[in-house]
């Protein structure tokens, strides 16, 4: 870990503070007319995603955390672990479902992601903005089901349930937004 000054922080930088890893979402240097300057920040916990606000004095020392991001491809599931392969080194990496969080809803074999690590500890995964998944089970679409805005549940090949328009049928491939978990369009 490197030590940086609070004056040198930037958006997206990761720091180690209060026993956790935090990514700087937003910061503002404040120089009041009376008193010393300070830096007001919004920090996102890298593990939980919770956002907190902290204020630091000017020139206060902070520990910068070194975060590694590596492109990986999902290979298969082995019991409770998900096995990924680093696309550069071809190393196989077992990852628990807890470390993956909501990303498990969108992972299919040969799917890609970005693994985020700190000191060889997996702290998160970044999925592409959207993925294409096959519908495993839903009520079939019927001619005339064109009511605008009407939705029905559909179970995807990963087991995740998403709301789709009435005209979408079983075994169709759809595009799903990985950030919100919502149906986008047919693929």
C-alpha positions as CSV (number, residue, x, y, z in Angstrom):
1,X,0.0,0.0,0.0
2,X,1.2,3.5,-0.8
3,X,0.6,6.5,1.4
4,X,-1.0,9.5,-0.3
5,X,-2.1,12.9,0.8
6,X,-5.8,13.8,1.0
7,X,-5.0,16.5,-1.6
8,X,-4.0,13.9,-4.1
9,X,-7.2,11.8,-4.2
10,X,-9.1,11.3,-7.4
11,X,-12.4,9.7,-8.3
12,X,-12.1,5.9,-8.7
13,X,-9.1,5.6,-6.4
14,X,-9.3,3.0,-3.7
15,X,-8.1,3.6,-0.1
16,X,-7.9,1.5,3.0
17,X,-9.6,3.2,5.9
18,X,-11.4,2.2,9.1
19,X,-10.6,-1.5,8.5
20,X,-12.1,-1.7,5.0
21,X,-11.5,-0.9,1.4
22,X,-13.3,2.1,0.0
23,X,-13.5,3.5,-3.6
24,X,-13.7,7.3,-3.9
25,X,-17.0,8.1,-5.6
26,X,-16.9,11.9,-5.2
27,X,-14.6,14.4,-3.5
28,X,-14.5,18.2,-3.0
29,X,-11.7,20.4,-1.8
30,X,-13.1,23.0,0.6
31,X,-11.2,26.2,1.6
32,X,-13.3,28.1,4.1
33,X,-12.5,31.7,4.8
34,X,-11.7,30.9,8.4
35,X,-9.9,27.8,9.5
36,X,-8.0,25.1,7.6
37,X,-8.8,23.5,4.3
38,X,-10.4,20.1,4.2
39,X,-11.6,17.4,1.7
40,X,-15.2,16.2,1.8
41,X,-15.6,12.7,0.2
42,X,-18.2,10.1,-0.6
43,X,-16.7,6.6,-0.3
44,X,-18.2,3.2,-1.5
45,X,-17.3,0.1,0.5
46,X,-15.7,-2.2,-2.0
47,X,-17.1,-5.3,-0.3
48,X,-20.7,-4.3,0.6
49,X,-21.4,-1.4,-1.8
50,X,-22.6,0.9,1.1
51,X,-21.8,4.6,0.5
52,X,-20.5,6.7,3.4
53,X,-19.4,10.3,3.7
54,X,-16.0,11.3,5.3
55,X,-14.2,14.5,5.8
56,X,-10.3,14.7,5.9
57,X,-8.0,17.5,6.8
58,X,-5.8,18.9,4.0
59,X,-2.6,17.0,3.8
60,X,-3.9,14.1,5.9
61,X,-2.2,10.9,5.1
62,X,-4.3,8.0,3.6
63,X,-3.4,4.4,2.7
64,X,-3.9,3.8,-1.0
65,X,-5.0,0.2,-1.7
66,X,-3.7,-1.5,-4.8
67,X,-6.6,-3.2,-6.7
68,X,-6.0,-5.7,-9.4
69,X,-8.5,-6.2,-12.2
70,X,-8.2,-9.3,-14.4
71,X,-10.3,-10.5,-17.3
72,X,-11.8,-13.9,-16.6
73,X,-14.0,-16.4,-18.4
74,X,-16.5,-18.6,-16.4
75,X,-15.8,-22.3,-17.0
76,X,-18.1,-24.3,-14.8
77,X,-19.6,-24.7,-11.3
78,X,-17.9,-27.1,-8.8
79,X,-20.2,-27.6,-5.8
80,X,-20.4,-24.2,-4.1
81,X,-17.5,-22.7,-6.1
82,X,-17.6,-21.1,-9.5
83,X,-14.4,-21.8,-11.5
84,X,-13.0,-19.0,-13.7
85,X,-10.0,-18.9,-16.0
86,X,-7.8,-15.9,-16.3
87,X,-7.7,-15.1,-20.0
88,X,-4.1,-14.0,-19.9
89,X,-2.4,-16.6,-17.7
90,X,-4.9,-19.4,-18.1
91,X,-4.9,-20.0,-14.4
92,X,-8.1,-21.5,-12.9
93,X,-9.5,-19.5,-10.0
94,X,-12.2,-20.9,-7.7
95,X,-14.6,-18.1,-6.4
96,X,-17.4,-18.5,-3.8
97,X,-20.9,-17.4,-4.6
98,X,-20.7,-14.9,-1.7
99,X,-17.8,-13.1,-3.4
100,X,-19.7,-13.0,-6.7
101,X,-22.8,-11.5,-5.2
102,X,-25.6,-10.8,-7.7
103,X,-23.3,-11.7,-10.6
104,X,-24.2,-15.4,-10.2
105,X,-27.6,-14.6,-11.7
106,X,-26.0,-13.7,-15.0
107,X,-23.1,-16.2,-15.3
108,X,-23.3,-18.9,-18.0
109,X,-20.5,-21.1,-19.3
110,X,-17.9,-19.2,-21.4
111,X,-19.3,-15.9,-20.1
112,X,-16.8,-13.1,-19.4
113,X,-16.3,-10.9,-16.4
114,X,-13.7,-8.9,-14.6
115,X,-12.4,-10.1,-11.3
116,X,-11.4,-7.5,-8.7
117,X,-8.8,-8.6,-6.2
118,X,-6.8,-7.0,-3.3
119,X,-3.8,-8.9,-1.8
120,X,-5.1,-12.1,-3.5
121,X,-8.5,-11.7,-1.9
122,X,-11.4,-11.5,-4.3
123,X,-13.5,-8.5,-3.3
124,X,-15.9,-8.3,-6.3
125,X,-16.7,-9.0,-9.9
126,X,-17.6,-6.6,-12.7
127,X,-20.0,-8.0,-15.3
128,X,-20.5,-6.6,-18.8
129,X,-23.4,-4.1,-18.9
130,X,-25.7,-6.7,-20.5
131,X,-25.7,-10.5,-21.2
132,X,-27.7,-12.7,-23.5
133,X,-29.4,-15.6,-21.8
134,X,-31.9,-18.2,-22.9
135,X,-35.3,-18.4,-21.3
136,X,-35.7,-21.9,-19.7
137,X,-39.3,-21.6,-18.7
138,X,-42.2,-19.2,-19.2
139,X,-45.7,-19.2,-20.4
140,X,-45.8,-19.3,-24.2
141,X,-46.6,-16.2,-26.1
142,X,-50.0,-16.1,-27.7
143,X,-51.0,-14.3,-30.9
144,X,-52.6,-11.0,-29.8
145,X,-50.6,-10.6,-26.6
146,X,-49.5,-7.1,-27.5
147,X,-50.8,-5.1,-24.5
148,X,-48.2,-2.5,-24.0
149,X,-46.5,-2.7,-20.6
150,X,-47.9,-6.1,-19.6
151,X,-45.3,-8.5,-18.2
152,X,-44.9,-12.1,-17.1
153,X,-42.2,-13.9,-15.2
154,X,-39.6,-15.9,-17.1
155,X,-36.9,-18.2,-15.6
156,X,-33.6,-17.9,-17.3
157,X,-31.0,-20.7,-17.9
158,X,-29.1,-19.5,-14.8
159,X,-32.3,-19.8,-12.6
160,X,-32.8,-16.1,-12.3
161,X,-36.4,-14.9,-12.8
162,X,-37.0,-11.7,-14.8
163,X,-40.1,-10.0,-16.0
164,X,-40.5,-10.1,-19.8
165,X,-43.2,-8.8,-22.2
166,X,-46.1,-11.2,-23.0
167,X,-44.9,-11.9,-26.6
168,X,-41.6,-13.5,-25.4
169,X,-41.8,-17.3,-25.4
170,X,-39.7,-20.2,-24.0
171,X,-36.3,-21.0,-25.5
172,X,-35.9,-17.5,-26.8
173,X,-32.6,-15.6,-26.2
174,X,-33.0,-12.2,-24.5
175,X,-30.7,-9.5,-23.4
176,X,-30.7,-8.7,-19.7
177,X,-29.2,-5.6,-18.0
178,X,-26.7,-6.9,-15.4
179,X,-26.9,-3.7,-13.3
180,X,-30.7,-3.8,-12.7
181,X,-31.6,-7.4,-13.6
182,X,-34.2,-6.2,-16.1
183,X,-35.2,-7.4,-19.5
184,X,-33.8,-5.2,-22.3
185,X,-34.7,-6.8,-25.7
186,X,-34.8,-10.0,-27.6
187,X,-31.4,-11.0,-28.9
